[in-house]
Amino acid sequence: MRRVVAASMAGTVVEWYEFFLYATAATLVFGQIFFVNTGNPLDGIIKAFVTYAVGFVARPIGGIVFGHFGDKYGRKHLLQVAIILVGVTTFLMGCLPTFNQVGYWAPALLVILRFLQGFAVGGEWGGAVLLVAEHSPSKSRGFWASFPQAAVPLGNLLATVVLLILSSTLSDADFLGWGWRIGFWLSAVIVGVGYYIRTKISDAPIFQEMQQELEQDKSEAYGVKEVFKRYPRGVFTAMGLRFGENVLYYMVVTFSITYLREHVETSTSTILYLMLIAHVVHAIAIPLIGRASDRVGRKPVYALGAALGIGWGFVAFPLFDTGNDFLVLMAVILGLLIQGLMYASQPAIMSEMFPTRMRYSGVSLGYQVTSIVAGSLAPIIATWLLNETGSSVPISVYIAITCVITLVAVVSLRETKGIDLESIDAEDRRRLAEERAARV
């Protein structure tokens, strides 16, 4: 299990380092160098967030494609493809010319690379969590499968450290001129390490057995069409579970940077230092929350996170407005801990919704499609609301509404703590056999 977890986390850290490096750079850099200067810094940031959203649009497409072939050929091989693709696109982002150099070609090329990066990340998550979930003992699946989730804040942490070092050691002009590119170029080294580690593991026995079964019985289908046909409730429930959690996360780790820098006028270095501490706390908390979901159940832990998320904005933004570093840090950590109550058990919950023959497709759809209307739009909507109203209250209301939607999804969720994945496959086979018998 430790070797499987290490392989899953290694690649996930790399891919989310690159994905969140873009998110931070969109706030600090891209709005200034890839778009027309209007005199209002929020205009450039909104445009940069739109290109950021392109990655979220691409993620479900990547989830569908990688899910389809991952259910057919295996989780390991698709994960190796994903890590190479995201590494190449991120490296090329560091080579892009600016708007002053090539005009509108600069944002156009940025959008293309961002789409490819999002496509690869969309295929990464499902394979990484299933690699662990399908190897995990039933009684501790929540704990083990939460480690790939902890790799997300670790990737964010790594991106923050790199940008913090660069922004602290370089002048503002040098950082904006060329220093930010170094973080993107470093992806080439990190990808090599992650790819090597992933060559040392294999797919879980339960998948290998199902793969042989599918080869022998061509009538057993897989992929997106089959998931929607057989398990539509699972897909839509997963989307509901993601909605508030996804919005909350990107409000904490992306929009809060914009809010603190532009509205509170906190320095970039201070913001990055505070985020650094918060990411460490988040990464430590996620496996602990995963273990709690094994002990008390998936639903109680998730419901607590959704309920607390409803009120986070009304507490956090007044703390941000104080400009006090300690209070700002507490608000960010509180947001990440609340999000962690929902995020930690997602791999276990979603893997327990679908049989092995379509699990990659099912979890990828449920996880990634929601990001189009949740995480991708959250910074854009929040920045627009701040620009139009100058107040954080509408933003807090927006966050609360999304968490209410997630809470409704939790209520409809079937408790699956401790369930055996083999029993899910057995039930799936039984249903298929009944359908064949009815046709005869």
C-alpha positions as CSV (number, residue, x, y, z in Angstrom):
1,M,0.0,0.0,0.0
2,R,2.8,2.4,0.8
3,R,4.4,1.9,-2.6
4,V,1.1,2.4,-4.4
5,V,0.3,5.5,-2.3
6,A,3.8,6.9,-3.1
7,A,3.4,6.3,-6.8
8,S,-0.1,7.9,-6.8
9,M,1.0,10.9,-4.8
10,A,4.2,11.5,-6.7
11,G,2.5,12.1,-10.0
12,T,-0.4,14.0,-8.4
13,V,1.9,16.4,-6.6
14,V,3.6,17.1,-9.9
15,E,0.5,17.7,-11.8
16,W,-1.2,19.9,-9.2
17,Y,2.1,21.8,-8.7
18,E,1.8,22.8,-12.4
19,F,-2.0,23.4,-12.3
20,F,-1.8,25.6,-9.2
21,L,1.4,27.3,-10.4
22,Y,-0.8,28.6,-13.2
23,A,-3.5,29.6,-10.8
24,T,-1.1,31.8,-8.7
25,A,0.6,33.2,-11.8
26,A,-2.8,34.1,-13.2
27,T,-3.3,36.4,-10.2
28,L,0.3,37.7,-9.9
29,V,1.6,37.8,-13.4
30,F,-0.5,36.8,-16.4
31,G,-3.0,39.6,-16.1
32,Q,-0.2,42.1,-16.6
33,I,1.9,40.5,-19.4
34,F,-0.6,38.6,-21.6
35,F,-3.4,41.1,-22.0
36,V,-4.0,44.7,-22.9
37,N,-3.4,47.1,-20.1
38,T,-6.7,49.0,-19.3
39,G,-5.4,50.8,-16.2
40,N,-7.6,48.6,-13.9
41,P,-5.6,45.6,-12.5
42,L,-8.9,43.7,-11.9
43,D,-9.6,43.7,-15.6
44,G,-6.4,41.9,-16.4
45,I,-7.0,39.4,-13.6
46,I,-10.5,38.6,-14.8
47,K,-9.1,37.9,-18.2
48,A,-6.4,35.7,-16.8
49,F,-9.0,33.8,-14.7
50,V,-11.0,33.2,-17.9
51,T,-7.9,31.4,-19.4
52,Y,-7.6,29.7,-16.1
53,A,-11.2,28.5,-16.5
54,V,-10.3,27.0,-19.9
55,G,-8.4,24.3,-18.0
56,F,-11.5,23.4,-16.1
57,V,-13.5,23.1,-19.3
58,A,-10.9,20.7,-20.6
59,R,-10.8,18.6,-17.5
60,P,-14.0,16.7,-18.0
61,I,-13.0,16.0,-21.6
62,G,-9.8,14.5,-20.3
63,G,-11.7,12.6,-17.7
64,I,-14.0,11.1,-20.4
65,V,-11.1,10.1,-22.7
66,F,-8.8,8.9,-19.9
67,G,-11.7,7.2,-18.1
68,H,-12.7,5.3,-21.2
69,F,-9.2,4.0,-22.0
70,G,-8.3,3.6,-18.3
71,D,-11.2,1.2,-17.8
72,K,-10.0,-0.7,-20.8
73,Y,-6.2,-0.7,-20.6
74,G,-5.5,0.1,-16.9
75,R,-5.0,2.9,-14.5
76,K,-1.2,2.8,-14.6
77,H,-0.6,3.4,-18.3
78,L,-3.0,6.3,-18.6
79,L,-1.4,8.0,-15.5
80,Q,2.0,7.8,-17.3
81,V,0.6,9.5,-20.3
82,A,-1.1,12.2,-18.2
83,I,2.0,13.2,-16.3
84,I,4.1,13.6,-19.5
85,L,1.4,15.7,-21.2
86,V,1.0,18.1,-18.3
87,G,4.7,18.4,-17.9
88,V,5.3,19.3,-21.5
89,T,2.5,21.9,-21.7
90,T,3.6,23.5,-18.4
91,F,7.2,23.8,-19.6
92,L,6.1,25.4,-22.9
93,M,4.0,28.0,-20.9
94,G,7.3,29.2,-19.4
95,C,8.5,29.9,-23.0
96,L,5.6,32.0,-24.2
97,P,6.1,35.5,-25.5
98,T,4.2,38.4,-23.9
99,F,1.5,40.6,-25.4
100,N,3.9,43.4,-26.0
101,Q,6.0,41.0,-28.1
102,V,3.4,39.2,-30.3
103,G,0.1,40.8,-29.5
104,Y,-3.0,38.6,-29.4
105,W,-1.0,35.5,-30.2
106,A,0.2,35.5,-26.6
107,P,-3.2,34.9,-24.9
108,A,-4.1,32.6,-27.8
109,L,-1.1,30.3,-27.2
110,L,-1.7,30.5,-23.5
111,V,-5.3,29.3,-23.9
112,I,-4.2,26.3,-26.1
113,L,-1.6,25.2,-23.6
114,R,-4.0,25.7,-20.7
115,F,-6.5,23.5,-22.5
116,L,-4.0,20.7,-23.0
117,Q,-2.9,21.0,-19.4
118,G,-6.4,20.8,-18.1
119,F,-7.1,17.8,-20.4
120,A,-4.2,15.9,-18.8
121,V,-5.1,16.9,-15.2
122,G,-8.7,15.8,-15.9
123,G,-7.4,12.3,-16.6
124,E,-5.0,12.2,-13.7
125,W,-7.3,12.4,-10.7
126,G,-9.5,9.4,-11.4
127,G,-6.6,7.1,-12.2
128,A,-4.6,8.3,-9.2
129,V,-7.3,7.8,-6.6
130,L,-8.5,4.5,-8.1
131,L,-5.0,3.1,-8.1
132,V,-5.1,3.5,-4.3
133,A,-8.8,2.8,-3.6
134,E,-8.8,-0.5,-5.5
135,H,-5.7,-1.7,-3.6
136,S,-7.1,-0.6,-0.2
137,P,-8.6,-2.8,2.4
138,S,-12.4,-2.1,2.7
139,K,-12.2,-1.0,6.4
140,S,-9.5,1.6,5.7
141,R,-10.2,2.8,2.2
142,G,-11.1,6.3,3.4
143,F,-7.7,6.7,5.0
144,W,-5.5,5.3,2.2
145,A,-7.5,6.8,-0.7
146,S,-7.2,10.3,1.0
147,F,-3.5,10.4,0.4
148,P,-3.8,11.4,-3.3
149,Q,-6.0,14.2,-2.1
150,A,-3.3,15.3,0.3
151,A,-1.0,15.5,-2.7
152,V,-3.1,18.4,-4.0
153,P,-2.2,20.8,-1.2
154,L,1.4,19.5,-1.4
155,G,1.5,20.4,-5.1
156,N,0.1,23.8,-4.2
157,L,2.6,24.1,-1.4
158,L,5.5,23.3,-3.8
159,A,4.2,25.9,-6.3
160,T,3.9,28.5,-3.5
161,V,7.4,27.8,-2.3
162,V,8.9,28.2,-5.8
163,L,7.0,31.5,-6.4
164,L,7.8,32.7,-2.9
165,I,11.5,32.2,-3.4
166,L,11.5,33.8,-6.9
167,S,9.4,36.8,-5.8
168,S,11.5,37.3,-2.6
169,T,14.9,37.1,-4.3
170,L,14.1,39.0,-7.5
171,S,13.0,42.6,-8.0
172,D,9.4,43.1,-9.0
173,A,10.6,44.0,-12.5
174,D,12.7,40.9,-12.9
175,F,10.1,38.6,-11.4
176,L,7.5,40.0,-13.8
177,G,9.9,40.0,-16.7
178,W,11.4,36.6,-16.6
179,G,11.6,35.2,-13.0
180,W,8.1,33.6,-13.1
181,R,9.1,31.4,-16.0
182,I,11.6,29.4,-13.9
183,G,8.8,27.8,-11.9
184,F,7.2,26.5,-15.1
185,W,10.6,25.3,-16.5
186,L,11.2,23.3,-13.3
187,S,8.3,21.1,-14.2
188,A,10.6,19.1,-16.6
189,V,12.7,17.9,-13.6
190,I,9.8,17.1,-11.4
191,V,7.9,15.2,-14.1
192,G,10.9,12.9,-14.6
193,V,10.9,12.0,-11.0
194,G,7.1,11.4,-10.9
195,Y,7.1,9.3,-14.1
196,Y,9.9,7.1,-12.8
197,I,8.1,6.3,-9.5
198,R,5.0,5.4,-11.4
199,T,6.8,2.7,-13.4
200,K,7.3,0.7,-10.2
201,I,3.7,-0.2,-9.5
202,S,0.9,-2.2,-11.2
203,D,-2.9,-2.1,-11.4
204,A,-4.9,-3.7,-8.5
205,P,-5.9,-7.4,-8.7
206,I,-9.6,-6.4,-8.8
207,F,-9.1,-4.4,-12.0
208,Q,-6.9,-7.1,-13.6
209,E,-9.7,-9.7,-12.9
210,M,-12.3,-7.4,-14.4
211,Q,-10.0,-6.7,-17.4
212,Q,-9.8,-10.4,-18.2
213,E,-13.6,-10.7,-17.8
214,L,-14.2,-7.9,-20.3
215,E,-11.9,-9.6,-22.8
216,Q,-13.8,-12.8,-22.5
217,D,-17.3,-11.3,-22.5
218,K,-17.5,-8.6,-25.1
219,S,-21.1,-7.9,-24.2
220,E,-20.1,-6.2,-20.9
221,A,-19.7,-2.5,-21.9
222,Y,-17.8,0.3,-20.2
223,G,-17.2,4.0,-20.6
224,V,-19.3,7.2,-20.3
225,K,-22.4,6.0,-22.1
226,E,-22.6,2.9,-20.0
227,V,-22.1,4.8,-16.8
228,F,-25.0,7.2,-17.6
229,K,-27.1,4.2,-18.6
230,R,-26.5,2.1,-15.5
231,Y,-25.5,4.5,-12.7
232,P,-26.9,8.0,-13.5
233,R,-27.7,8.6,-9.8
234,G,-24.1,8.0,-8.8
235,V,-22.8,10.5,-11.4
236,F,-25.2,13.3,-10.4
237,T,-24.7,12.6,-6.7
238,A,-21.0,12.9,-7.2
239,M,-21.4,16.2,-9.1
240,G,-23.5,17.5,-6.2
241,L,-20.9,16.5,-3.7
242,R,-18.2,18.3,-5.6
243,F,-20.1,21.6,-6.2
244,G,-19.7,23.4,-2.9
245,E,-16.4,21.8,-2.0
246,N,-14.9,22.9,-5.4
247,V,-16.1,26.4,-5.2
248,L,-14.9,26.8,-1.6
249,Y,-11.4,25.5,-2.4
250,Y,-10.8,27.9,-5.3
251,M,-12.2,30.8,-3.3
252,V,-9.7,30.0,-0.5
253,V,-6.6,29.3,-2.6
254,T,-7.1,31.5,-5.7
255,F,-9.6,34.3,-5.1
256,S,-8.4,35.1,-1.6
257,I,-5.0,36.0,-3.1
258,T,-6.7,38.5,-5.4
259,Y,-8.9,39.9,-2.5
260,L,-6.0,40.3,-0.2
261,R,-3.7,41.9,-2.7
262,E,-6.1,44.2,-4.5
263,H,-8.7,45.0,-1.8
264,V,-6.8,44.7,1.4
265,E,-3.5,45.7,-0.2
266,T,-1.4,42.9,1.4
267,S,2.0,42.3,-0.1
268,T,2.5,39.4,-2.4
269,S,5.3,37.9,-0.2
270,T,3.1,38.0,2.9
271,I,0.2,36.4,1.1
272,L,2.4,33.6,-0.2
273,Y,3.9,33.0,3.3
274,L,0.4,32.7,4.8
275,M,-0.7,30.3,2.0
276,L,2.5,28.2,2.6
277,I,1.5,27.6,6.2
278,A,-2.1,26.9,5.4
279,H,-1.2,24.3,2.7
280,V,1.0,22.4,5.3
281,V,-1.9,22.3,7.7
282,H,-4.3,21.2,5.0
283,A,-2.0,18.3,3.8
284,I,-1.6,17.0,7.3
285,A,-5.4,17.2,8.0
286,I,-6.6,15.3,5.0
287,P,-5.5,11.8,5.9
288,L,-6.8,12.3,9.5
289,I,-10.2,13.2,8.1
290,G,-10.0,10.2,5.8
291,R,-9.5,8.0,8.8
292,A,-12.4,9.6,10.5
293,S,-14.6,8.8,7.6
294,D,-13.7,5.1,8.1
295,R,-14.7,5.2,11.7
296,V,-17.9,7.4,11.8
297,G,-19.0,7.1,8.2
298,R,-18.7,9.1,5.0
299,K,-22.0,11.0,5.4
300,P,-21.5,12.6,8.8
301,V,-18.0,13.9,8.0
302,Y,-19.0,15.3,4.6
303,A,-22.2,16.8,5.9
304,L,-20.3,18.7,8.6
305,G,-18.0,20.2,6.0
306,A,-20.9,21.3,3.8
307,A,-22.7,22.8,6.7
308,L,-19.7,24.8,7.9
309,G,-18.9,25.9,4.4
310,I,-22.2,27.7,4.3
311,G,-20.9,30.2,6.9
312,W,-17.2,30.4,6.0
313,G,-17.4,33.5,3.8
314,F,-19.3,35.5,6.4
315,V,-16.5,34.8,8.9
316,A,-13.5,34.9,6.6
317,F,-13.8,38.1,4.6
318,P,-14.2,40.3,7.7
319,L,-11.1,38.6,9.1
320,F,-9.3,39.4,5.8
321,D,-10.4,43.0,6.0
322,T,-8.6,43.5,9.3
323,G,-5.3,43.1,7.5
324,N,-3.9,41.2,10.5
325,D,-1.7,38.4,9.3
326,F,-2.7,36.0,12.1
327,L,-6.4,36.5,11.5
328,V,-6.0,36.2,7.8
329,L,-4.1,32.9,8.3
330,M,-6.8,31.6,10.6
331,A,-9.4,32.4,8.0
332,V,-7.5,30.6,5.2
333,I,-6.8,27.6,7.4
334,L,-10.4,27.4,8.5
335,G,-11.5,27.4,4.9
336,L,-9.1,24.6,4.0
337,L,-10.1,22.5,7.0
338,I,-13.8,22.8,6.1
339,Q,-13.0,21.9,2.5
340,G,-10.9,19.0,3.8
341,L,-13.9,17.5,5.6
342,M,-15.5,17.1,2.2
343,Y,-12.5,16.5,0.0
344,A,-10.7,13.8,2.0
345,S,-13.3,11.1,1.6
346,Q,-14.2,11.8,-2.0
347,P,-12.1,9.1,-3.5
348,A,-13.6,6.4,-1.2
349,I,-17.1,7.7,-1.7
350,M,-16.9,7.9,-5.5
351,S,-15.1,4.6,-6.0
352,E,-17.8,2.9,-3.9
353,M,-20.5,4.3,-6.2
354,F,-19.5,2.4,-9.4
355,P,-18.4,-1.2,-10.4
356,T,-14.8,-1.8,-11.5
357,R,-15.7,-2.1,-15.2
358,M,-16.7,1.6,-15.4
359,R,-15.2,3.1,-12.2
360,Y,-12.6,5.3,-13.9
361,S,-15.3,6.8,-16.2
362,G,-17.8,7.2,-13.3
363,V,-15.5,9.0,-10.9
364,S,-13.9,11.1,-13.5
365,L,-17.2,12.4,-14.7
366,G,-18.6,13.0,-11.3
367,Y,-15.4,14.8,-10.2
368,Q,-14.4,16.8,-13.4
369,V,-17.7,17.9,-15.0
370,T,-18.6,19.9,-11.9
371,S,-15.4,21.9,-12.1
372,I,-16.7,23.7,-15.2
373,V,-19.5,25.4,-13.3
374,A,-17.9,25.4,-9.9
375,G,-14.1,25.9,-9.5
376,S,-13.5,27.4,-12.9
377,L,-16.2,30.1,-12.5
378,A,-15.7,30.8,-8.8
379,P,-12.7,33.2,-9.1
380,I,-14.3,34.9,-12.1
381,I,-17.7,35.4,-10.4
382,A,-16.1,36.5,-7.1
383,T,-13.8,39.0,-8.8
384,W,-16.7,40.4,-10.8
385,L,-18.8,40.7,-7.7
386,L,-16.0,42.5,-5.9
387,N,-15.5,44.8,-8.9
388,E,-19.2,45.7,-9.2
389,T,-20.1,46.0,-5.5
390,G,-16.9,46.6,-3.6
391,S,-18.3,44.3,-0.9
392,S,-17.6,40.7,0.2
393,V,-21.2,40.0,1.2
394,P,-22.5,38.9,-2.2
395,I,-19.4,36.6,-2.5
396,S,-20.2,35.0,0.9
397,V,-23.8,34.5,-0.2
398,Y,-22.6,32.8,-3.4
399,I,-20.4,30.4,-1.5
400,A,-23.2,29.6,0.9
401,I,-25.6,28.7,-1.9
402,T,-23.1,26.3,-3.5
403,C,-22.5,24.6,-0.1
404,V,-26.3,24.2,0.4
405,I,-26.4,22.3,-2.9
406,T,-23.7,20.0,-1.7
407,L,-25.5,19.4,1.6
408,V,-28.6,18.3,-0.3
409,A,-26.4,15.8,-2.2
410,V,-25.0,14.5,1.0
411,V,-28.5,13.8,2.4
412,S,-29.3,11.7,-0.7
413,L,-26.0,9.8,-0.4
414,R,-26.0,6.1,0.6
415,E,-23.6,5.3,3.4
416,T,-20.9,3.0,2.0
417,K,-18.4,2.9,4.8
418,G,-16.6,-0.5,4.9
419,I,-18.2,-1.9,1.7
420,D,-16.3,-4.5,-0.3
421,L,-15.7,-3.4,-3.9
422,E,-16.1,-7.1,-4.9
423,S,-19.7,-6.9,-3.7
424,I,-20.4,-3.9,-5.9
425,D,-19.1,-5.9,-8.9
426,A,-21.2,-8.9,-7.9
427,E,-24.3,-6.8,-7.8
428,D,-23.5,-5.4,-11.2
429,R,-23.0,-8.9,-12.6
430,R,-26.4,-9.9,-11.1
431,R,-28.2,-7.0,-12.7
432,L,-26.6,-7.8,-16.1
433,A,-27.6,-11.5,-15.8
434,E,-31.2,-10.6,-15.0
435,E,-31.4,-8.3,-18.0
436,R,-30.0,-11.0,-20.3
437,A,-32.4,-13.5,-18.9
438,A,-35.3,-11.1,-19.5
439,R,-34.3,-10.6,-23.1
440,V,-34.2,-14.4,-23.7
